[in-house]
Amino acid sequence: HPLVAGISIATRPDCMAENIMTMLVNLREEFPDKFVWIELGLQTIHPETAGLIGRGYDLPVYDECVMFLRQAQIPVVTHIIIGLPGETRDHLSATIDHLNQIGTWGVKLQLLHVLRGTALADLYERGDYVPLSRDVYLDLVVACLEHLSPAVVIHRLTGDGPKDLLLAPLWSQDKRSVLNALHHTLKLRGAFQGRLYEPSAAIVHP
């Protein structure tokens, strides 16, 4: 249809079967004037955290999917979560470094929300999980941006959970305030995307 600019498909790397990959390649070739990109939920590179949140696949599954899509010239947007239980600044930095090495086209940064009726809500209500404060979250976002390759397109810097389900952090409901505070923090620190980026060898699997 002439009014359709393209298609963005959000999925999991372990759902990308060979026949789906072939279909995407054919779609891109059939409509060269349209965009086709894939969004993959990685969340973290660390196996302990992946097991805790029940991600359900190992890191090489994501890596192989990204490399196939890159070879097919289909851009990949990777989702990662900031504030996962047990993760430190170093964990997050390692995830960002991995994204730089694998060559993702875009990234979506997402604050972890505690929603009613989830396993995370149980941890939170027992006092076993403490959500990030706004200042800590902003500090982590700035660190992500400064270490992220300037070639990566940023599609999201934060997000807000459904108000009727959100338990914490409640400060995330004022998205405009969060973004304004982020811009102010970047300006005060003289920070920008890629300021501390150090190119490294690309990841290659046999």
The 8 nearest C-alpha neighbors of each residue, nearest first, counted from 0:
[[1, 3, 2, 4, 5, 33, 30, 32],
 [0, 2, 3, 4, 33, 5, 32, 30],
 [3, 1, 0, 4, 5, 33, 32, 6],
 [2, 4, 0, 1, 5, 33, 6, 34],
 [5, 3, 33, 2, 34, 6, 1, 32],
 [6, 4, 34, 33, 3, 35, 7, 36],
 [5, 7, 35, 34, 8, 36, 4, 33],
 [6, 8, 36, 37, 35, 9, 5, 38],
 [9, 7, 37, 38, 10, 6, 36, 35],
 [10, 8, 38, 37, 39, 7, 11, 40],
 [9, 11, 39, 38, 8, 12, 40, 14],
 [10, 12, 39, 14, 13, 40, 15, 9],
 [11, 13, 61, 14, 15, 64, 39, 60],
 [12, 14, 11, 15, 60, 56, 16, 61],
 [15, 13, 11, 12, 16, 10, 19, 17],
 [14, 16, 12, 13, 19, 20, 17, 11],
 [17, 15, 19, 18, 14, 20, 13, 12],
 [16, 18, 20, 19, 21, 15, 22, 14],
 [17, 19, 21, 20, 16, 22, 15, 23],
 [20, 18, 22, 16, 21, 17, 15, 23],
 [19, 21, 17, 23, 22, 18, 24, 16],
 [22, 20, 18, 24, 19, 23, 25, 17],
 [21, 23, 19, 25, 20, 24, 26, 18],
 [24, 22, 26, 20, 25, 21, 27, 19],
 [23, 25, 21, 27, 26, 22, 28, 20],
 [26, 24, 28, 22, 23, 27, 29, 21],
 [27, 25, 23, 29, 24, 28, 22, 30],
 [26, 28, 24, 30, 25, 29, 31, 23],
 [27, 29, 25, 26, 30, 31, 24, 23],
 [30, 28, 26, 27, 25, 31, 24, 32],
 [29, 31, 27, 32, 33, 28, 26, 34],
 [30, 32, 33, 28, 27, 29, 34, 26],
 [31, 33, 30, 34, 4, 5, 27, 29],
 [34, 32, 5, 4, 31, 30, 35, 27],
 [33, 35, 5, 6, 4, 36, 32, 27],
 [36, 34, 6, 5, 7, 27, 73, 33],
 [35, 37, 74, 7, 73, 75, 8, 34],
 [36, 38, 8, 75, 7, 9, 76, 74],
 [39, 37, 9, 76, 75, 77, 8, 10],
 [38, 40, 77, 11, 10, 9, 41, 78],
 [41, 39, 78, 11, 42, 77, 38, 10],
 [40, 42, 43, 78, 79, 39, 77, 61],
 [79, 43, 41, 80, 78, 40, 44, 49],
 [44, 42, 45, 41, 94, 79, 49, 80],
 [45, 43, 94, 58, 46, 41, 42, 49],
 [44, 46, 43, 48, 47, 49, 90, 94],
 [47, 45, 49, 48, 50, 44, 57, 58],
 [48, 46, 50, 49, 45, 51, 52, 85],
 [47, 49, 51, 50, 46, 45, 52, 43],
 [50, 48, 46, 54, 52, 47, 51, 53],
 [51, 49, 53, 47, 48, 52, 46, 54],
 [50, 52, 48, 49, 53, 47, 54, 84],
 [51, 53, 49, 50, 54, 48, 83, 55],
 [54, 52, 50, 55, 51, 49, 48, 56],
 [55, 53, 49, 52, 56, 50, 51, 41],
 [54, 56, 53, 57, 50, 49, 13, 52],
 [55, 57, 54, 60, 13, 58, 49, 61],
 [58, 56, 59, 60, 55, 46, 61, 49],
 [57, 59, 61, 60, 44, 62, 56, 46],
 [60, 58, 62, 61, 57, 63, 64, 204],
 [61, 59, 58, 63, 62, 57, 64, 12],
 [60, 62, 64, 12, 58, 59, 63, 65],
 [63, 61, 59, 65, 64, 60, 66, 58],
 [62, 64, 66, 60, 65, 61, 59, 67],
 [63, 65, 61, 67, 62, 66, 12, 60],
 [66, 64, 68, 62, 67, 63, 69, 61],
 [65, 67, 69, 63, 68, 64, 70, 62],
 [68, 66, 70, 64, 69, 65, 63, 71],
 [69, 67, 71, 73, 65, 70, 66, 72],
 [68, 70, 72, 66, 71, 67, 73, 65],
 [71, 69, 67, 72, 68, 66, 73, 65],
 [70, 72, 68, 69, 73, 67, 24, 66],
 [73, 71, 69, 70, 68, 74, 24, 67],
 [72, 74, 68, 71, 69, 36, 35, 75],
 [75, 73, 36, 104, 72, 37, 69, 76],
 [76, 74, 37, 104, 103, 38, 36, 105],
 [75, 77, 105, 38, 106, 104, 37, 39],
 [78, 76, 106, 39, 38, 40, 107, 105],
 [79, 77, 107, 40, 41, 42, 106, 39],
 [42, 78, 80, 108, 41, 43, 109, 107],
 [81, 79, 109, 42, 110, 111, 108, 82],
 [82, 80, 110, 83, 109, 111, 79, 108],
 [81, 83, 111, 131, 110, 84, 80, 86],
 [82, 84, 86, 81, 85, 111, 80, 48],
 [85, 83, 86, 82, 128, 48, 129, 51],
 [84, 86, 83, 87, 48, 82, 128, 47],
 [85, 87, 90, 84, 83, 82, 88, 91],
 [88, 86, 90, 89, 91, 85, 82, 83],
 [87, 89, 91, 90, 92, 139, 86, 142],
 [88, 90, 92, 87, 91, 93, 86, 94],
 [91, 89, 87, 93, 88, 92, 86, 94],
 [90, 92, 94, 88, 89, 93, 95, 87],
 [91, 93, 89, 95, 94, 90, 88, 96],
 [94, 92, 96, 90, 91, 95, 89, 97],
 [93, 95, 91, 97, 92, 96, 44, 43],
 [94, 96, 92, 98, 97, 93, 147, 91],
 [97, 95, 93, 99, 94, 98, 92, 100],
 [96, 98, 100, 94, 99, 95, 101, 93],
 [99, 97, 95, 101, 100, 96, 103, 102],
 [98, 100, 96, 97, 102, 101, 148, 95],
 [101, 99, 201, 97, 102, 98, 202, 96],
 [100, 102, 98, 202, 99, 103, 201, 97],
 [103, 101, 99, 100, 98, 104, 201, 151],
 [102, 104, 75, 105, 98, 101, 76, 77],
 [105, 103, 151, 75, 74, 76, 152, 102],
 [106, 104, 76, 152, 151, 153, 103, 77],
 [105, 107, 77, 76, 153, 78, 154, 152],
 [106, 108, 155, 78, 154, 77, 153, 109],
 [109, 107, 156, 79, 155, 157, 80, 78],
 [108, 110, 80, 157, 158, 81, 79, 107],
 [109, 111, 81, 80, 157, 112, 158, 82],
 [110, 112, 82, 81, 80, 109, 83, 113],
 [113, 111, 114, 167, 110, 160, 168, 165],
 [112, 114, 167, 166, 120, 165, 119, 111],
 [115, 113, 165, 164, 166, 120, 112, 117],
 [114, 116, 164, 117, 120, 166, 165, 113],
 [115, 117, 114, 120, 118, 121, 164, 119],
 [118, 116, 120, 119, 115, 114, 121, 113],
 [117, 119, 121, 120, 122, 116, 123, 115],
 [118, 120, 122, 117, 121, 123, 113, 114],
 [121, 119, 123, 117, 118, 122, 113, 115],
 [120, 122, 118, 124, 119, 123, 125, 117],
 [123, 121, 127, 119, 125, 120, 128, 124],
 [122, 124, 128, 120, 126, 121, 125, 127],
 [123, 125, 121, 126, 122, 120, 127, 128],
 [126, 124, 122, 123, 127, 121, 128, 120],
 [125, 127, 123, 124, 128, 122, 129, 121],
 [126, 128, 122, 125, 123, 129, 124, 121],
 [129, 127, 123, 122, 126, 130, 84, 119],
 [128, 130, 123, 131, 127, 126, 84, 122],
 [131, 129, 168, 128, 132, 167, 82, 111],
 [132, 130, 136, 135, 82, 133, 129, 168],
 [131, 133, 135, 134, 136, 130, 168, 170],
 [132, 134, 136, 135, 137, 131, 170, 177],
 [135, 133, 137, 136, 132, 138, 131, 139],
 [136, 134, 138, 132, 137, 133, 131, 139],
 [135, 137, 133, 139, 138, 134, 131, 132],
 [136, 138, 140, 134, 139, 135, 181, 133],
 [137, 139, 135, 141, 136, 140, 134, 142],
 [140, 138, 142, 136, 137, 141, 143, 135],
 [139, 141, 143, 137, 142, 138, 136, 144],
 [140, 142, 144, 138, 143, 139, 145, 137],
 [143, 141, 139, 145, 140, 144, 138, 146],
 [144, 142, 140, 141, 146, 145, 147, 139],
 [145, 143, 192, 147, 141, 142, 146, 140],
 [144, 146, 192, 193, 194, 195, 142, 143],
 [147, 145, 196, 195, 193, 143, 144, 142],
 [148, 146, 144, 193, 145, 196, 143, 192],
 [147, 149, 193, 150, 151, 196, 99, 146],
 [150, 148, 193, 151, 192, 147, 152, 196],
 [149, 151, 148, 152, 104, 147, 193, 105],
 [152, 150, 105, 104, 149, 148, 153, 103],
 [151, 153, 105, 104, 154, 106, 150, 149],
 [154, 152, 106, 105, 155, 107, 151, 156],
 [153, 155, 107, 106, 152, 105, 156, 108],
 [156, 154, 107, 108, 153, 157, 106, 109],
 [157, 155, 108, 107, 109, 154, 158, 153],
 [158, 156, 109, 155, 110, 108, 159, 174],
 [157, 159, 109, 110, 160, 174, 156, 171],
 [158, 160, 172, 171, 174, 161, 157, 112],
 [159, 161, 165, 162, 112, 158, 172, 164],
 [162, 160, 164, 163, 165, 159, 114, 172],
 [161, 163, 165, 164, 160, 172, 159, 166],
 [162, 164, 161, 165, 115, 166, 160, 114],
 [165, 163, 114, 115, 161, 162, 166, 160],
 [164, 166, 114, 162, 167, 161, 160, 163],
 [167, 165, 113, 114, 115, 164, 168, 169],
 [168, 166, 169, 113, 165, 112, 130, 114],
 [167, 169, 170, 171, 130, 112, 166, 113],
 [170, 168, 167, 171, 172, 166, 165, 173],
 [169, 171, 172, 168, 173, 133, 167, 177],
 [172, 170, 169, 173, 159, 168, 174, 177],
 [173, 171, 170, 159, 174, 169, 160, 162],
 [174, 172, 171, 176, 175, 170, 177, 159],
 [173, 175, 177, 176, 172, 171, 178, 159],
 [176, 174, 178, 177, 173, 179, 180, 172],
 [175, 177, 179, 174, 173, 178, 180, 181],
 [178, 176, 174, 180, 175, 179, 181, 173],
 [177, 179, 181, 175, 180, 176, 182, 174],
 [180, 178, 176, 182, 181, 177, 175, 183],
 [181, 179, 183, 177, 178, 182, 176, 184],
 [182, 180, 178, 184, 183, 179, 137, 185],
 [181, 183, 185, 179, 184, 180, 186, 178],
 [182, 184, 180, 186, 181, 185, 187, 179],
 [185, 183, 181, 187, 186, 182, 180, 188],
 [186, 184, 190, 182, 188, 183, 187, 189],
 [185, 187, 189, 183, 184, 188, 182, 190],
 [188, 186, 184, 185, 189, 183, 190, 182],
 [189, 187, 190, 185, 186, 184, 183, 191],
 [188, 190, 186, 187, 185, 191, 184, 194],
 [189, 191, 185, 188, 186, 145, 194, 192],
 [192, 190, 145, 194, 193, 144, 185, 189],
 [191, 193, 144, 145, 194, 149, 147, 146],
 [192, 194, 145, 196, 149, 148, 147, 146],
 [195, 193, 145, 192, 196, 191, 146, 190],
 [196, 194, 146, 145, 193, 197, 147, 192],
 [197, 195, 146, 193, 194, 148, 147, 198],
 [196, 198, 195, 199, 146, 148, 193, 147],
 [199, 197, 196, 200, 99, 148, 100, 201],
 [200, 198, 197, 201, 100, 99, 96, 202],
 [199, 201, 100, 202, 198, 203, 101, 99],
 [202, 200, 100, 101, 203, 199, 102, 99],
 [203, 201, 101, 100, 200, 204, 62, 97],
 [202, 204, 201, 205, 101, 66, 62, 200],
 [205, 203, 202, 63, 62, 59, 66, 201],
 [204, 203, 63, 202, 59, 66, 62, 67]]
